[in-house]
Amino acid sequence: MAKNIVVLTGSPRAGGNSDQMAEAFLRGARSAGHLVTKISTAELNVAGCVGCGGCYGDESHPCCHGDDFNAVAPVIERADVVVFAAPLYWSTFPAQIKRVIDNFYCFYAAKRPVEGKKAVLLSCGEDTAYNMFDGIQRAYELILPVLGWSNAGMVLVPGVGEIGDVEKTDGLKRCEALGRSL
């Protein structure tokens, strides 16, 4: 059965390694017949949540601040699978995608029916030590139960810094396989 999948990319560097990982995942998902949407969070104007409590003051405004999150929220609500594809920045998500994630608070605060979704984490970083992913992996794992989502998989690729380094690993193959397997 075809799934509705949204991939949130978090890299400010278009065409970078995590962006290539997202594209590989999308190829796999499309080849399996899934419907896919890619949203580049670096291109959005999202201020980030300030905890004001104005969430869903009306149905067309998940965030009362009127930024680009209002267009993202309905896509997230319709999705069966939400993919976070981001490079590692100081052991966690970069600000571009974190601002969007912070606004997921509106789903929680307004008791929106978003539970039951699957989530995927795709990340890469320059260091070769695998424990460098501990921070982003733990943040991801803590987000899921709050929203009532479950983990459908992770691809974490160390040792990539320069654009194209991910092509020298098996990371793209693993991303494509994960996209195909959902």
C-alpha positions in Angstrom: 0.0 0.0 0.0 1.4 3.4 -1.0 2.4 5.7 1.9 2.5 9.4 2.0 6.0 10.4 2.9 7.4 13.8 3.7 11.2 14.3 3.8 12.4 17.4 5.8 15.9 18.3 4.8 17.9 20.4 7.2 21.1 21.3 5.4 21.9 24.9 4.5 24.2 23.4 1.8 22.1 22.4 -1.2 23.4 19.2 -2.8 25.5 18.3 0.3 25.9 14.9 1.7 22.7 14.8 3.8 20.7 16.2 0.8 22.2 13.3 -1.3 21.0 10.9 1.4 17.5 12.4 1.2 17.5 12.0 -2.6 18.6 8.4 -2.4 15.8 7.7 0.1 13.3 9.5 -2.2 14.4 7.3 -5.1 13.8 4.2 -3.1 10.4 5.4 -1.8 9.3 6.4 -5.3 10.4 3.0 -6.8 8.2 1.3 -4.2 5.2 3.4 -5.3 5.0 5.8 -2.4 3.9 9.4 -2.7 6.8 11.7 -1.6 7.2 15.4 -0.8 10.5 17.0 -0.1 10.7 20.2 2.0 14.0 22.1 2.3 13.8 23.7 5.8 16.7 25.9 5.0 14.6 27.7 2.4 11.7 28.4 4.8 11.0 31.4 6.9 10.3 29.8 10.2 10.9 31.8 13.4 10.6 28.8 15.7 8.3 28.2 18.6 8.1 30.8 21.4 5.6 28.8 23.5 2.9 31.5 23.2 0.0 29.0 23.2 -1.6 30.5 20.1 -1.5 27.2 18.2 -4.3 26.5 15.8 -6.2 29.7 16.8 -8.0 28.9 13.6 -7.8 25.9 11.3 -5.6 27.6 8.7 -3.0 28.8 11.1 -1.2 26.1 13.1 1.2 28.9 14.2 -0.3 32.2 15.0 3.0 34.0 13.9 2.1 33.4 10.2 5.4 32.1 9.0 6.1 29.2 6.6 5.4 26.6 9.2 1.7 27.1 8.4 2.3 25.5 5.0 4.4 22.7 6.4 2.0 21.6 9.2 -0.8 20.2 6.9 1.8 18.3 5.0 3.0 16.7 8.2 -0.5 16.0 9.3 -1.3 14.1 6.0 2.0 12.1 6.1 2.2 8.5 7.1 6.0 8.8 7.4 8.1 11.8 8.3 11.8 11.7 7.4 14.4 14.0 9.0 17.5 14.3 6.8 20.2 16.5 8.2 23.9 16.9 8.7 25.3 16.7 12.2 25.8 20.2 13.7 27.4 20.2 17.1 26.1 16.7 17.8 22.5 17.5 16.9 20.1 18.9 14.3 21.1 22.2 12.5 19.0 25.3 13.3 17.3 25.2 9.9 15.4 21.9 10.6 15.3 22.4 14.4 13.1 25.5 14.0 10.6 23.4 12.2 10.8 20.6 14.7 10.3 23.1 17.5 7.1 24.1 15.9 5.8 20.6 16.1 4.8 21.7 19.6 1.6 23.0 18.0 0.5 19.5 17.2 1.0 18.5 20.9 -0.4 21.7 22.4 -3.6 21.7 20.2 -4.0 17.9 20.6 -3.9 17.4 16.8 -4.3 13.8 15.6 -0.7 13.1 14.4 0.0 9.9 16.3 0.6 6.6 14.6 3.1 8.0 12.1 6.5 6.4 11.3 9.7 8.5 11.4 13.1 8.1 9.8 16.4 9.7 10.6 19.1 10.2 8.0 22.3 12.0 9.1 25.9 12.3 8.3 28.9 14.0 9.9 32.6 14.7 9.4 34.0 12.9 12.4 34.7 9.2 12.0 33.7 8.2 15.5 30.2 6.7 15.5 29.4 8.1 18.9 29.3 11.6 17.4 25.6 10.7 16.5 24.6 10.2 20.1 23.1 13.7 20.4 21.0 13.7 17.3 19.9 10.1 17.7 18.8 10.8 21.3 17.0 14.0 20.3 15.2 12.1 17.6 14.3 9.2 19.9 12.8 11.7 22.5 10.7 13.5 19.9 8.9 10.3 18.7 7.0 9.3 21.9 5.8 12.9 22.5 4.1 12.8 19.1 3.1 9.2 19.3 5.3 8.2 16.4 7.6 5.2 16.0 11.0 4.7 14.5 11.0 3.1 11.0 14.8 3.3 10.7 18.0 5.3 10.7 21.0 5.7 8.4 23.9 7.4 10.1 27.0 8.0 8.0 30.3 9.1 9.7 33.4 10.4 7.9 31.8 12.7 5.4 32.6 16.4 5.3 33.2 17.6 1.8 30.3 17.5 -0.7 30.3 14.1 -2.4 32.1 12.2 0.4 28.9 10.2 1.1 29.3 8.7 -2.4 32.4 6.9 -1.1 30.3 5.1 1.5 27.4 2.6 1.4 25.2 5.3 2.9 23.3 6.2 -0.3 22.5 2.5 -0.9 21.3 2.1 2.6 19.1 5.2 2.3 17.6 4.0 -1.0 16.9 0.5 0.5 15.2 2.1 3.5 13.0 4.2 1.3 12.1 1.2 -0.7 11.4 -1.0 2.4 8.6 1.2 3.9 
